[in-house]
Amino acid sequence: MLSAQETLDTYYLEARRDLLEIAAFLDRYDRAVERDGAKAGDESKRESLLEAAKLLSQPDHPQANRAEQLLVHFAKIA
């Protein structure tokens, strides 16, 4: 089992990459809205990602079950 520092060192770059990909997706959506002059008819997927980010941003997350909570969250949307 990895220590706290080893966990950060091992997975930080991968997690950072994934967050940057989400940011780029949201930027592409925003540019499409600006270009087309209208939002998507159904923004539930965009809103779902933003809600997921809120779940992740809780510093003292209850029971440290973020992955499970995200799976439940995304199951509601699908």
SEVEXKOL-998821 format. One line per field, with one value per residue: residue number from 1; residue in one letter; chain; x, y, z of N, C-alpha, C in turn. Coordinates in steps of 0.001 Angstrom, whole numbers, plus 524288, in hexadecimal, padded with zeros to 5 digits. Example, Ala and Ser with C-alpha at 12.3 -4.5 7.8 and 13.67 -1.06 7.14 Angstrom:
num: [1, 2]
residuo: [A, S]
cadena: [A, A]
n_X: [83386, 83232]
n_Y: [7E9C6, 7F736]
n_Z: [81E78, 81BA8]
ca_X: [8300C, 83566]
ca_Y: [7EE6C, 7FBDC]
ca_Z: [81E78, 81BE4]
c_X: [83390, 83264]
c_Y: [7F31C, 8001E]
c_Z: [81E78, 81EBE]
This chain:
num: [1, 2, 3, 4, 5, 6, 7, 8, 9, 10, 11, 12, 13, 14, 15, 16, 17, 18, 19, 20, 21, 22, 23, 24, 25, 26, 27, 28, 29, 30, 31, 32, 33, 34, 35, 36, 37, 38, 39, 40, 41, 42, 43, 44, 45, 46, 47, 48, 49, 50, 51, 52, 53, 54, 55, 56, 57, 58, 59, 60, 61, 62, 63, 64, 65, 66, 67, 68, 69, 70, 71, 72, 73, 74, 75, 76, 77, 78]
residuo: [M, L, S, A, Q, E, T, L, D, T, Y, Y, L, E, A, R, R, D, L, L, E, I, A, A, F, L, D, R, Y, D, R, A, V, E, R, D, G, A, K, A, G, D, E, S, K, R, E, S, L, L, E, A, A, K, L, L, S, Q, P, D, H, P, Q, A, N, R, A, E, Q, L, L, V, H, F, A, K, I, A]
cadena: [A, A, A, A, A, A, A, A, A, A, A, A, A, A, A, A, A, A, A, A, A, A, A, A, A, A, A, A, A, A, A, A, A, A, A, A, A, A, A, A, A, A, A, A, A, A, A, A, A, A, A, A, A, A, A, A, A, A, A, A, A, A, A, A, A, A, A, A, A, A, A, A, A, A, A, A, A, A]
n_X: [8034E, 80206, 8082E, 80325, 808E1, 80DC4, 804FA, 80140, 809FE, 80A0C, 80045, 7FD93, 80029, 7FA45, 7F000, 7EFA7, 7F060, 7E6C8, 7DFAC, 7E265, 7DF11, 7D43A, 7D288, 7D570, 7CDBB, 7C4C3, 7C776, 7C75B, 7BCC4, 7B891, 7BCC4, 7B797, 7AD64, 7AE4E, 7B0F3, 7A83E, 7A03B, 798FB, 79567, 79693, 78B66, 7892B, 78F71, 79282, 79AE2, 7A3D1, 7A189, 7A19A, 7AC3F, 7B058, 7AB7B, 7B00A, 7BA40, 7B8E0, 7B691, 7C056, 7C64E, 7C4F1, 7CBB2, 7CCBE, 7C829, 7BD05, 7BEDB, 7C5F8, 7C330, 7C337, 7C3C6, 7BBD6, 7B32E, 7B36D, 7B166, 7A725, 7A278, 7A405, 79E6B, 79447, 792BB, 79417]
n_Y: [7FB65, 808A4, 813FB, 8205A, 82885, 82306, 8201C, 829DD, 82CD8, 824F0, 82542, 82F9B, 83559, 83004, 831AB, 83C83, 83DEC, 83998, 840A8, 849AD, 8469E, 84663, 850FF, 85500, 85088, 855B3, 85FEB, 85EDC, 85D06, 86696, 86D73, 869C3, 86C72, 8775D, 878E0, 87497, 879C1, 875A2, 86D39, 85F59, 85762, 85049, 850E0, 84A07, 842F5, 84949, 84EF0, 846A1, 843D8, 84CD5, 84C6A, 84348, 846B4, 84D68, 84629, 8415C, 84987, 84AF4, 84CC3, 846B2, 83C40, 834A7, 8284A, 825E4, 821C8, 8248E, 820B9, 81922, 81FA1, 825D2, 81E3D, 81B83, 8253B, 826DD, 81E73, 8217E, 82875, 82320]
n_Z: [80000, 7FCCF, 8025F, 8071D, 8023F, 7FA1C, 7F480, 7F0FE, 7EADE, 7E362, 7DE1A, 7DBDA, 7D24E, 7CAC5, 7CE86, 7CDF9, 7C336, 7C00F, 7C4A6, 7BF18, 7B53F, 7B6AF, 7B8A9, 7AEE4, 7A89A, 7AC99, 7A9D3, 79ED3, 79D54, 7A104, 7997D, 790AA, 79335, 79333, 7889C, 78356, 787E2, 78EAD, 79925, 79BBA, 79978, 7A13D, 7AC5C, 7B3F3, 7B4C0, 7B50B, 7BE30, 7C511, 7C553, 7C9FB, 7D3BE, 7D761, 7D877, 7E0D0, 7E8A3, 7E96E, 7ED0E, 7F78B, 802FB, 80C50, 80A89, 80D03, 81229, 80A7D, 80081, 7F5D4, 7EB6B, 7EB34, 7ED39, 7E444, 7DC96, 7DF40, 7DDD0, 7D2CA, 7CF0F, 7D07F, 7C881, 7BF39]
ca_X: [80000, 80522, 8078F, 80077, 80C64, 80E61, 80013, 8016C, 80E20, 808C1, 7FB7C, 7FC8B, 80048, 7F5CB, 7EB4C, 7EFF8, 7EF1D, 7E12B, 7DD0C, 7E34B, 7DBB4, 7CEF1, 7D290, 7D593, 7C87C, 7C13E, 7C8E9, 7C55E, 7B71A, 7B7A0, 7BDE1, 7B359, 7A8E0, 7AF6A, 7B0D2, 7A301, 79C86, 79509, 79726, 79444, 78602, 78951, 79494, 792F9, 7A019, 7A752, 7A034, 7A348, 7B1E3, 7B13D, 7A9E7, 7B40F, 7BEB3, 7B785, 7B74D, 7C5F5, 7C8E1, 7C424, 7D0D2, 7CC40, 7C3D9, 7BB1F, 7C016, 7C9C9, 7C12A, 7C225, 7C2D4, 7B69A, 7AF59, 7B343, 7AEAC, 7A186, 7A0E9, 7A3B5, 79A43, 78F57, 79277, 793F8]
ca_Y: [80000, 80D6C, 8180C, 82501, 82B39, 81FBA, 8207A, 82EE2, 82CBA, 82125, 82649, 8352C, 83709, 82DA4, 8346D, 841CE, 83D67, 838BB, 8459A, 84D2A, 844D1, 8483D, 856A9, 855E6, 84F3B, 85A01, 86459, 85DE3, 85DD8, 86C3E, 86FCD, 86840, 86FB2, 87C9F, 878B2, 87368, 87D55, 872CC, 868B7, 85A60, 856C7, 84D4A, 851BA, 846B9, 84094, 84D6A, 84FE9, 84210, 84450, 85109, 84A5D, 83F8A, 849C7, 84F3B, 841C0, 84086, 84E07, 84B0C, 84B79, 84270, 8394F, 830AB, 822C1, 82560, 81E38, 827E8, 81D9B, 816E2, 823C8, 82755, 81A1B, 81C2E, 82A1C, 8261D, 81AA3, 82455, 82B59, 81F71]
ca_Z: [80000, 7FC5B, 80656, 80520, 7FE9C, 7F579, 7F197, 7EE30, 7E6ED, 7DF58, 7DB33, 7DB1B, 7CCD2, 7C81E, 7D043, 7CBCB, 7BDA9, 7BF95, 7C5D5, 7BAA5, 7B0FE, 7B7E3, 7B7CD, 7A942, 7A6B4, 7ADFD, 7A683, 7998B, 79D87, 7A166, 7945F, 78D1E, 794A8, 7912D, 782E7, 78174, 78A4C, 791B0, 79C2E, 79A31, 79B31, 7A617, 7AEC0, 7B893, 7B506, 7B6E3, 7C3A2, 7C800, 7C639, 7CDBE, 7D8D8, 7D8EB, 7DA4C, 7E612, 7EC35, 7EA2A, 7EF74, 7FD32, 8053A, 8101B, 8084D, 810A2, 81150, 8063E, 7FC80, 7F155, 7E6AE, 7EBA4, 7ECA2, 7DEBC, 7D9BD, 7E05E, 7DB31, 7CD27, 7CDF4, 7D059, 7C38B, 7BACF]
c_X: [8037C, 80427, 804AA, 803DE, 80D28, 8097F, 7FFEA, 8055A, 80CB9, 80443, 7FA65, 7FC43, 7FBAF, 7F0B9, 7EB2C, 7EE7F, 7E935, 7DE13, 7DDC4, 7DFDF, 7D615, 7CE96, 7D27B, 7D03D, 7C4AF, 7C273, 7C6E9, 7BF7F, 7B5E5, 7B8A3, 7B9A1, 7AE78, 7A9A0, 7AED9, 7AB43, 79EE1, 79843, 79790, 794A9, 78EB2, 7859F, 78ED3, 79589, 79866, 7A419, 7A672, 7A1F2, 7A91F, 7B31B, 7AFB5, 7ADF3, 7B8DF, 7BDAC, 7B835, 7BD13, 7C890, 7C809, 7C92D, 7D0AE, 7C786, 7C218, 7BC79, 7C3C4, 7C813, 7BFB2, 7C0D8, 7BD5E, 7B270, 7AF07, 7B079, 7A8CB, 79F7E, 7A035, 79F8B, 794F4, 78E7E, 791AD, 78EA2]
c_Y: [804DA, 8111C, 81CA6, 827CF, 82820, 81FE6, 82587, 82EC2, 8292B, 822EC, 82C02, 836BD, 834D9, 8307A, 839F1, 841BF, 83CC9, 83DB6, 8498B, 84BA2, 846A1, 84E1E, 857E7, 854AA, 853B3, 85EEB, 863A2, 85EB7, 863B4, 86F01, 86E7F, 86B79, 8753C, 87CCC, 8781F, 87717, 87AB0, 86E4C, 863CD, 85A13, 853E9, 84DC5, 84E28, 84435, 84482, 84E6E, 84B60, 8424B, 8488A, 84F56, 8466C, 8426D, 84BEA, 84ADD, 840EA, 844E7, 84E6E, 84943, 846EB, 83F29, 8350F, 82B25, 821CA, 82181, 82144, 824CC, 81B40, 81B12, 825A3, 82330, 81A84, 820FA, 8293E, 8221B, 81D47, 826FB, 82797, 81D7F]
c_Z: [80000, 800EC, 803E3, 8011D, 7F9A2, 7F212, 7EE73, 7E9BC, 7E257, 7DBD9, 7D9ED, 7D558, 7C9BC, 7C986, 7CE09, 7C607, 7BCDC, 7C0B7, 7C166, 7B601, 7B1DD, 7B6F7, 7B1FA, 7A6D3, 7A7CB, 7AACD, 7A0EE, 7994E, 79DA3, 79C36, 79069, 78E40, 7928E, 78B40, 780D8, 783A9, 78D6B, 79499, 799F5, 79C44, 7A05C, 7A857, 7B363, 7B90F, 7B6FF, 7BCB6, 7C71A, 7C930, 7CA3E, 7D341, 7DADD, 7DAF7, 7DFC6, 7EA16, 7ED6B, 7ED39, 7F54F, 7FFE7, 80917, 80E9D, 80C14, 80ECC, 80CAE, 8020C, 7F798, 7EC70, 7E6C3, 7EAD9, 7E6F8, 7DB7E, 7DA7C, 7DD83, 7D559, 7CBA7, 7CDA1, 7CB15, 7BEF3, 7B9E2]
